[in-house]
Amino acid sequence: MVSLAGADLRGSEREGRESNLIVFLVDASGSMAARDRLEAVTGAVQSLLRDAYQRRDRVAVVTFRGDGATVELPPTKSTVAASRRLGDVRTGGRTPLAAGLDKARELIEREHRRDPARRAMLVVLSDGRATSSGGRDGARAVADAIRRRGLAGAIVVDCESGRVRLGLATELADHLGAPCLRIGELSSDSVAGVVRAAVAAG
C-alpha cells in the first residue's frame, strides 16, 4: 500500500504525445461514500479531458452497484459529453465487483480491437469488497484474466474507510498486478494527479 499526498501527485508528471484510454471503474454501491467517489471521478475526468488536446486521449467511466455494472461514459474526448452523462449517476445497493471488472475488461478489449496502438489504463476506485454477483472469488478470477491479457495497466485507489481495515483493495491490486494507492484526501485533483503520474510513468 502506498499513501500519497498532494505534493507526491504533482511530482512526476511529464508531457507525452502517446494516445491513452483511461477507464475509471467506480464502486457506486452504498450512499454518501459512493457519491463522494463519483464527484471526485467526474472532476478528474473533466480535468484530464481538458489536457487531451495535447494527445488523442479518451476517458471512460464504468460503475458497479446493485446487480450489475454500467458504462456511464463511453470512451470520449468531449467534456460536454462527460458533464451530461455523469451528472446524474445512480448510487446505492450491493457491490458486484466482478461484474464491474468484467464490464471494464469488455470495454478495454473492444477499444483495443479498434485502435491497438492506444495504451489503456484501468483506474479502480473501490475498497475491494464484493457482496454480490460472483463475490470475491469471481472478482479475483476477472482481475487475473485482465492481468494475463496484458491489455491495460492498472491502479487501485483504496477507498476503505473506518478504523478496522480489511485490506481487500490491496488483495484486488495483487490480482491485477497493480499498485494499490491510498490518497490522503479523495478529490478530483488527487485522482487526476494519480492518473497523470501513472500515464507519465508509462
JOPEMO-V170283 format. One record per backbone hydrogen bond with DSSP energy under -0.5 kcal/mol. CO is the residue of the C=O (numbers start at 0). NH is the residue of the N-H. E is the energy in kcal/mol with one decimal. If there is no record, write none. Layout:
BEGIN
{{CO:NH:E} {CO:NH:E}}
END
This chain:
BEGIN
{{1:181:-3.1} {3:183:-2.5} {4:8:-1.5} {5:9:-1.1} {6:10:-0.7} {7:10:-0.6} {9:12:-0.7} {18:118:-2.4} {19:21:-0.5} {19:57:-2.6} {20:22:-0.6} {20:120:-2.8} {21:23:-0.6} {21:59:-2.8} {22:122:-3.0} {23:25:-0.6} {23:61:-3.3} {24:124:-2.9} {25:27:-0.8} {25:63:-1.7} {27:91:-2.3} {30:34:-2.3} {31:35:-2.2} {32:36:-2.2} {33:37:-2.4} {34:38:-2.4} {35:39:-2.2} {36:40:-2.5} {37:41:-2.9} {38:42:-2.1} {39:43:-2.1} {40:44:-3.0} {41:45:-2.0} {42:46:-2.2} {43:47:-2.8} {44:48:-2.5} {45:49:-1.8} {46:50:-0.9} {47:51:-0.6} {48:51:-0.7} {50:53:-2.0} {51:54:-1.2} {57:21:-2.6} {58:75:-1.6} {59:23:-2.8} {60:71:-1.2} {60:72:-2.1} {61:25:-2.8} {62:69:-2.6} {63:27:-2.2} {64:67:-2.1} {67:64:-2.3} {69:62:-2.5} {69:71:-1.2} {72:60:-1.9} {75:58:-2.3} {76:78:-0.5} {77:81:-1.7} {78:82:-2.4} {79:83:-2.3} {80:84:-2.6} {81:85:-2.1} {82:86:-0.5} {85:88:-0.6} {92:29:-1.3} {93:65:-1.3} {93:95:-0.5} {94:96:-1.8} {94:130:-1.5} {94:131:-1.1} {95:99:-1.9} {96:100:-2.6} {97:101:-2.4} {98:102:-2.3} {99:103:-2.3} {100:104:-2.5} {101:105:-2.5} {102:106:-2.1} {103:107:-2.6} {104:108:-2.7} {105:109:-2.3} {106:110:-2.5} {107:111:-2.1} {108:112:-1.8} {109:113:-1.4} {110:114:-2.3} {114:117:-1.6} {118:20:-3.5} {119:152:-2.5} {120:22:-3.0} {120:122:-0.6} {121:123:-0.6} {121:154:-2.3} {122:24:-3.0} {122:124:-0.5} {123:125:-0.7} {123:156:-3.5} {124:26:-2.3} {125:158:-1.7} {126:168:-0.6} {131:134:-0.8} {133:137:-2.2} {134:138:-2.0} {135:139:-2.7} {136:140:-2.2} {137:141:-2.1} {138:142:-2.6} {139:143:-2.7} {140:144:-1.9} {141:145:-2.4} {142:146:-2.2} {143:147:-2.6} {144:148:-2.3} {145:149:-1.4} {145:150:-0.6} {150:119:-0.5} {152:121:-2.9} {153:178:-0.7} {154:123:-3.0} {154:156:-0.5} {155:157:-0.7} {155:180:-3.1} {156:125:-1.6} {156:158:-0.5} {162:164:-0.6} {166:170:-1.6} {167:171:-2.3} {168:172:-2.5} {169:173:-2.1} {170:174:-1.7} {171:175:-1.8} {172:176:-1.0} {172:177:-2.9} {178:155:-2.3} {178:180:-0.5} {179:1:-2.4} {180:157:-3.0} {180:182:-0.5} {181:3:-2.6} {184:186:-0.6} {186:190:-2.4} {187:191:-2.4} {188:192:-2.2} {189:193:-1.9} {190:194:-2.0} {191:195:-2.7} {192:196:-2.3} {193:197:-2.1} {194:198:-2.8} {195:199:-2.6} {196:200:-1.8} {197:201:-0.9} {198:201:-0.6}}
END
